[in-house]
């Protein structure tokens, strides 16, 4: 599983990454978590607001920080 956190590194982006790591640990799934900070790459994915969460190439959330439980439910 590949999880991508899209954002420029703002506090909300960092919080979303921390929540994603917590969700992965809680669920016990194996996942690669990657930060995408290149604005062109983010826009190519159709995302205009950050932070955004992408799981296996599918945009799951845009413009908000999901809780670890909300992320775990999508894993």
N, C-alpha and C positions, 0 to 999 in steps of 0.2 A: 504494500500500500504506500502511496506517495501523497503526502500532505504538504501543500504549499501555503505559506502565509504571504499575502501580497501587501506591500506597503513600504513606505520610505524609511521606516525605523522610528516612527512616532511612538509615544507611550502606549497608545491603544494597540498598535501593531505588536509591540513587545508583550503586552498583556494577552493578546490573542494567541501568540506563540506559546506563552507559558501555559495557557489553558489547554491548548492542543497537546502539549507534552504531558500534562496531567491526565487528560482524557485517554491518551494512548497507554500510559502507565496503569491507569485504573482498569481499562478493558483488557490489558495484557496482550494487545495485538502488536504485531511487528510492523513498524511504519518508518519511513524515511521522512523527516520533517525538513523542509527547505524554505528559506526566506527568499522572496523575489522582490528586489528593490528597484530594478530597471523599469522606469515608467513606460517605455515603449513596449516592453514585454507584458507589463500589466494591462496596457490598453489593447494589445493583441488578443488578450483573453476576454475582451469585452467588458472589463471592469473600469468604471469611472470614479468610484469612491473606494477609499481604503479605510480600515483594514478589510481584507477579503480572505476568505477561506476556500481553498480548492482541494478536493479529495479525488485522487485518480483522474485528474483532468476536468472534473465537473465543478463549476462554481457553486458552492453551497451557501455562502453568506457574503454580503457586501455592505460595508459601511457601519458595521456594528461588531461589538466584542461578544461573542457567544460564551456562555458558561462552559466549564468542563463537561457538565452533564449533557448540555445541548450538543456539544461536539461528539461526545461518546455515543449518543443516540444515532449519529450519522455514520459511524464507523462500521 
